[in-house]
Amino acid sequence: MNSKIVITSNLEKLREKLVNEIDSKLTKEFICDEFKIDDAKAVTAEAYIAEEGVKHIIVLANVYRVEAQNSLLKLLEEPPRNIVFILIGKSKNAFLPTIRSRMSIEIDDVVPLRVDLDIDLLKMQTDEMFSFIKRYKSAKKEELRAIVQELLKQSISSGSINFNESELDMFEKSLALVNLNTRSQTILANLLLLIYHARGRES
């Protein structure tokens, strides 16, 4: 397997897919919002730790700093024996032309996870809210992200729940908390209470 860049709109879903496909014992991940020079140094150090089998180094970031990419050029051009790099980003333009020239590029359009909430947001009572939170208390990051998005979508499409600007910001903040591995109970409780009160305001 050759080193490559993979472009996707769903970074976390693709990461999960790759980890499931690759021998996890010989996989090292570097996941960050912004890939900086210190991250590049850590990747380089890991690449020179010898393994008997093929070691995959997965790098995932929303933003790749120019200086960090430049520091990887020689490593990507002449990787150590048994090292395969997989760089994951949302756009080809996230990577320097010099990086792209050294690696193959794949496009992986992962279909977003869809969830059936199975709760009537216009009629839900507190006992139903607790049951909903309990049902999804062990939701993984991708599922939890889909639930947050679906809660917003169904609330707006109901035509009876109108959020103000600060309440809409709560959904954005909740998605950020998902990425920080905040407990699902905390995120869902806050959003369901928000919906509950917004609904009551409209009735």
N, C-alpha and C positions, 0 to 999 in steps of 0.2 A: 504493500500500500504506500502510495506516494503522499508527501505533504500537500496540503490543499487549504484553500480559503473556501468557506461555505457561507453563502449569503442567505439570510432568512428573515422573515418578519416576526418570527416567534423564537427568540433566542433560547429561552429556558426549555421549551418543548424539544427543540433540536438537540440541546445538550443531553436531555434525558434519553433521547433516541440513540445518540452516539454512545453514551455510557453503557446502554443495554446491549449494543452491538459489539463493543470492544471489551477485551479482557480487562476487567476493572483492577486486577492486581498490578497491571503494568500501565495504568493510566494515571496521569497527573493533571489536575485541573487548576487553571488560574482564571478566576471569575472576578470581574470588577466592573464598576460603572465606567471608569476612565483608566485606560491602560497607560501607565506612566513609566518613566525610566527605571524606577525601582522595581517595577513589575517585570520589565524586560531583563533586568539583572537576575531576578529570581528564576525566570524561565531559562536563561543561559546557564545558570548554576545547575539547575535540574537536568538540563540536556547533557551535561558532562558527567552525570552520575551513571556509571555503566550498569547495564542489565544484560542478562543472558538472552532474553527474548526481546521482541520488538516493544518499545515503550512509546505510547502515544501521549503527546503533550497537547492538551486542549486549552486554548486561550479564548475567552469569551468576554467581550466588552461592548458597551454602547459607543464609546469613543476611544480611538487609538491615537495617542499623541505622536506627533511627527518625530520628535527626538527618540521616543521609545522604539518606533518602527526602524529608524535608521540604525539603532544599536543592534538590531536583530539581523541586519542584512547579511553579514558574513556567515552567521550561524545558519540562516535559512538556505544560503547558497551552498554551503558545505557542512551539512548537519553531521553530528557524530554518528557512529555506527549504531544501527538499530533504533534510531530516533525518527518518529513521524510527527510532524506538527499539523494541528488542525486549528486554524484561526477562524473564529465565528464572528460575523458582524451583520449589520442590517443593510449595508450598501457597499457596492464595490468602491465607491468614492471614499469610504472610510479608510481605505488602504492606499498607500503610496504606489505609484506606477512601478517603482523599483521592487516593491514587495510583490505586487501582482505578477510581475514578469518572472518571478522565481517559483511561483506555485500555480497549480491548476485551480480553476475557480468553478464551484458548483452552486447552483441555485436550488434551494430546498424550501418550497412553499408549504410549510406545515399547516394543515387545516386546523383552525382554532377549535379548542375543546368546547363543546356545547353541553349545557346542563339543563335539566328540567327541575325547576325549583319546587314544584308541587306544593305551593302555598299561595293563597289568595291575599295579595298585599292590601286589597281594599277592605277585607273582612277579618284579617288575622287579629287574634287576641293574644294576650301575654303567654298563655299556655302553649299556643301554637308557635310562638316565637322561641320559647325555650326548647321545644321539640326540634325545631329547625336547627337551632344552634347545636344541640346535642348530636343531631344526625350528621353534621358536617364538622364535628370537632377534630376529626383526624384527616381533614381534607388536605391533600398535597398542594403545593404552591400553585401549580397550573390550574387545578380544579377550583381553588379558592379565588384565583384571579377571574376565572370565568363566572363564578357565582356573583362576585361584586359587580361585574359588567352587566350580568343578566338582571340583577336587582335594579340597577339604574335604568336599564332598557324597559323593563316591565312597568316600573313606576311612571316613567314618562309616557309610555304608550297607553297607560290606563286612562289618561285624559283627566284624571281626578286628583292627581298628586303633582303639585307644582313646587319645585325647589327654588330657593333663592340662591344667590351667587355663593354665599359661604357654605351652604348645604351641598351644592354641586362640588365645591372644593373638597368636601369631606370624602367624596368618592375617589377623587384623584389622590388624596392623601392615603386612603385605604389601599389603593393599588401599590403605592410606594411602600406601605407597611407590609404588604404581602411579600414584596421583594426582600424585606429585612427580616423575614421569617417570624413576624409577630403572630401570636397565637390566634387561631381562627375564631375562637370564642369571642375574643376582644373585638376583632374587626366586625364580625357579624352582629354582635349585640349592639354596637354603636350605630351601624347602618339600619338595622331593623327598628331601633328606637327613633332614629331620625325619620324614617318613612312613616312610622306610627304617628308621630307628632305632626308631620307635614300633612298627613291624611286628615287628622283631626282638625287641622286649621282650615281645611277646605270644606269640611262638612257643615 
